[in-house]
């Protein structure tokens, strides 16, 4: 395989240094850490106007175009594995899966097996759309490892193209159920004063920002208001637990990595159990009770579930809609929260 060239255009108000600017702007799928970018710069693999730039502290300006020469990725030989799947729909073009928490969607370094792709390859005998390559056949969207719920996967290339177009147009109907710290409320002056936060009729929380990878922690996303990718999340309260926590219904106008998790954390309503954005925050025992507070602290994953999924079948044109009940761990947490709120 030949080397590939990644082209990066510097936007407005960039970080002054080359390494920091590239770290902010390279696409997530490129999987380039800050240290990796520094090495590429030093090795002469980063060029501006055809000339290598080897100083990581080199100044950059809006409109600069950099080309990064990348070695071809190491081939991943994804193996079929006999892993049970909860299949909600299947035909010759696509399959809809209810994914359990703890399952990675596609193989990656550190998670080469036990993934949804490994399971699908066994289920289909290798019959998946090849557009995503060996490591990601048929995958048109994903949910995080510790998020449970609904995914659609393409079995044919024609379905892959059609589904990808719907996700690109943001016409796919997706709702998530989440359990967050506190209760978002339009009457909260703190929320009213938080940049990017507004409310729509019906006490619907709306968060609008740009999202990009965190400057120092490449596993996280960060809220920005210049650069990055446009992201809009909406949420409404389904059930309030004495103001200490809430079950919320979230839906996406865009679909970015960790979007719900990072947007809710930006609002001060991070998800219970979220190890990346939730911090070590605890529910107030004086309000919700010691049992509920401890149960929330012990919850082993982000309390997030992809509950509904709707789209147009890319081949038949049929309108399809699927729903998934809350998994047992989230239902159990809700029971404890209800008991604590009733107190």
N, C-alpha and C positions, 0 to 999 in steps of 0.2 A: 504493500500500500504506500502511496506517496504521502509526503507531508501535506498538511492542510494549512491554509492561511486564515487566521481570524482577524477581521477588520473591525477596528474600534474608532468611532468618531467622538471626539471630546465635545461635550455639551456645554451649556452655560454654567458659570460659577463653579468650575472644576477645582478639585484640590490642586495645590500648586505643584506638587511633586508627581513625576511620571508613575512611580509604583503605586501611589495612593489613588491616582486617577484611574489607572487600569483596573485596580482591585475593585473599584466602585462600579465600573462600567462593563467589564467582561460579562457575557451572558452566564446565567447560573449553570446551564448545561455543559459549559466548557470545563467546569470543575477545576478552576485554577486558583490555588491558594495564594496568599500574599508572598509566601516564601518561594513558591514555584515561579511566580511572576518575576520576583527579584533575580532568580537564577536565569530565567529566560533573557532578561535585560542584560545581565552580565555576559551571557553567552553570545550576544549579538543577534538574538532571534527576534528582536523588536525593532522595526524600522519606521522612520518618518520620512516621507518623500524619497523612498528607496534607499535611505542611508541608515545604517544601524545606530541606535541610541543605546549606549552601554552604561550610562549614568542613571541610577534609579532615582536620583534627586533632580533630574533634568526638569526644567520648567515646561509646562504645557499651557496651551491657550485654547479657547473655544474655537472649534472648527478644525483643529489639528486631526489628522488621520494617521493612525498607527496600524501597522500590519504585524501580527504575531505569528511566526512560523512554528507550528506544532507538529511534533512527531505523531505518526499514526497511532491510534490507541491500540493497546494490546488486545488481540482477539479474545473474546470470552466465549468459551464453549459451554453454552447453557444446556444442562442435562434435564431430561424429563424425570419428574419425581412423582410418585404416587401419593399425593397429598389430597385429602378430602376437600371438596368445594361445595359451597351452597349456591346452586345455580337457580336463578329465578326465571331466566329466559334463554333459549338457545335455538338458533336456526343456522342455515348454511353460511350466513354472513356475519353474525355477531353473537355474543354471549353477555349476559348481565349476571354479575357475581355479587353476593353479599359477603364482603371480606371481613374476617375477624380481626380484632385488634391484635397487634403483635406480628402480623404478616407483612413483610416488605413486598412492594409491588413488583419491582424488577431487580435483577442482580446488579450488584455494585461491589467495589472492593470492600471486603469485610462482611458482605452478605451475598456470597456467590450461590448459595442454594437455600432451599426452604422458602423460596419466594412464590408469589402468585404466578409468575411466568413459568417457573419450573413445574408448578401444578398444572397449568394450562397446556403445556407441551405434552404432558402425559395424558391429560384428558382428551386432547384432540389428535394424539398421535403425530404431533408436529404440524398440524394444519392451522397455522396462524398467519395473518398478514405479515409479509416480510418487510414492510416499509420501515418499521422501527429498528431494523437490524437484529443481529443475533441476540443481543442482551434485552431488547425491548420489543419483541415481535407483537404486533397487534395493540400495543398500548397507546391510547390517544389522550388519556388523562390519568391522574393518579391521586391517591390520598396517602397521607403519611402512615408510616408503619403502625403507630399506636392509635390511629384513628380507625374506627370501624365503619362499615357501611357499603354503599352501592358504587359499583364500577361497571362501565361497559367496555368491552374489549372487541376489537375487530378480528374476524376470522378471514376475511377476504380483503384484497387491496381496494376494491371498489367501496366497501363499507368503511375502510380506514380513511379514504379521502373524504367521503361524505360526512363522517362523524367529525373529522378534524375541522372541516369547514364550519360546522355548527358550533364547535367550541370556539373557533376563531371569531365567529360573529356574536358570541355570548348569547346564543339563542337556546342553549341547553338549560332546562329548568332543574336547579339543584337547591335543595334546602338541607341545612344541617341543624341538629339539635345539640346544644352545648349546655354545660353547667358552669356558671362563672361566679367569681367573687363579687359580692355586692349586687345591687339591682340597678341597671341603667334606667334613668328617669329624666324626662325633659325638664323637670323642675329643679334638677340639680345644677346649681350655678357653676360648680367646678367643671362639669361636662360642657356647659354652655361656653365656658372660657377656654376649652381645649381646642387647639388648632386642628382643623380638618374634621371636626365633629359638628353635626347638626341634627335636627330632628324633623321628621316629616309627620303629617297627620296620622293620628292613631298611636302616638308615642313611639314611632319607628326611629330607632337610632340609625344614623347614616355616617359612615366614616369614609372620607375621601382623602387620598394621599398618593404619593409615589412610594414604591417599595423597591429596595435594592439589597444586595447582600451587605451584611454588617462589615464595617471597615476592618475590624480586627478579628472577628469570629465568623469564619466563612460558613459555619453551619446555621447561622441565624440570618433572619431578614431584619431590615431596619426601616422605620418610617422616615421618608424624606418629603420635601416639598419642592425640590429642584432635582432634576435627573431621575434615574430609576424608571420604573414602569408604573403606569397609572393603575390604581386599584380602588375599587368601591365595594364596601360591605354594608349590608343593612341587617338589622336585628330588632326583634321585638320580644318582650317578656311574655313567656307562656305561664310561668308560675313563680311566685315570689316567696322566698323563705325568710320572712321577718327582716328583710333588707340585708341579710348577711350573705345570701347567695340567691341565684335565680336560674331557672331553666329557661333558655332562650332559643328562639328560632332564628337562624341566620341564613341569609341568601346572598349570592354573589352576583355582582354585575360584571366582574372580571374574575379570573381564576389564577391567582399568583401563589407561589410557594408560601405556605404557612399563613396565608392571607387573614383568615379569621383569627388565628391565634395572635398574630402580631397586632392586628387592628384592635382587638379587644384589650390587649395589654396596654396599648397606647391610650385607651380610654380609662384605664385604671380598673378594668373589669376582666382581668386575665382569667383564663380557664383553670378550673380546679384540676390539679394533677399535672399541669403542664411543666415539664422539667426545664424547658428552654426559656419560656417567657413568663412563667408564673412565679418564679422566685420561691422564697420560703414563706410566703404569706399564709396566714392561718385564719380560719373563720373565727369570729369573736365568740368564745365559749359563753360569755355572759348573755349573749343574745340568742344563740342557737343551741346552747347546751354543750357540755363536754364531749358527749358521745358523738354528736354530729361533727363537732370541730375536729376530733381525732380521726373520724372516718374520712373526712375530706383531706386531711393531711396525709393519710395513708393511701389515698387513691393512687394506683400505680401508673396511671397514664393520663394524657390530656382527656378530659371528659368531653369528647367530640365524636359525633356520629353522623355519617352521611345518610340522612333518613329518606329523602325522596330524590328521584332522578327521572326526568322526562325529556324526550327528544323525538325527532322524526326519524323513522327507520330510513337509513340512507339509500336503500334499494327499493323497498316496497312503497315508501311514502306514508306508511301507517304511523299514526301518532301513538307513541308508547309512553307509559308512565308506570313507575315502580315505587314501592315504599318498603321500608325495612323497620321493624319495631326496635325500640331501644334494646341494647344488649343487657344481659343480666346484671353486669357490674354497675352500669349506670342506673338501672332500675332500683337496685339495692341501695345505692347512695341516695337516690331521691326519697326512698322510704325513710331513711334515717334523717334526712333533712326535714321532711314533713313532720316527723315526730318531734324533732328539736324545735321547729318553728311553732308547733302547737303547745309545746312546753310544759 
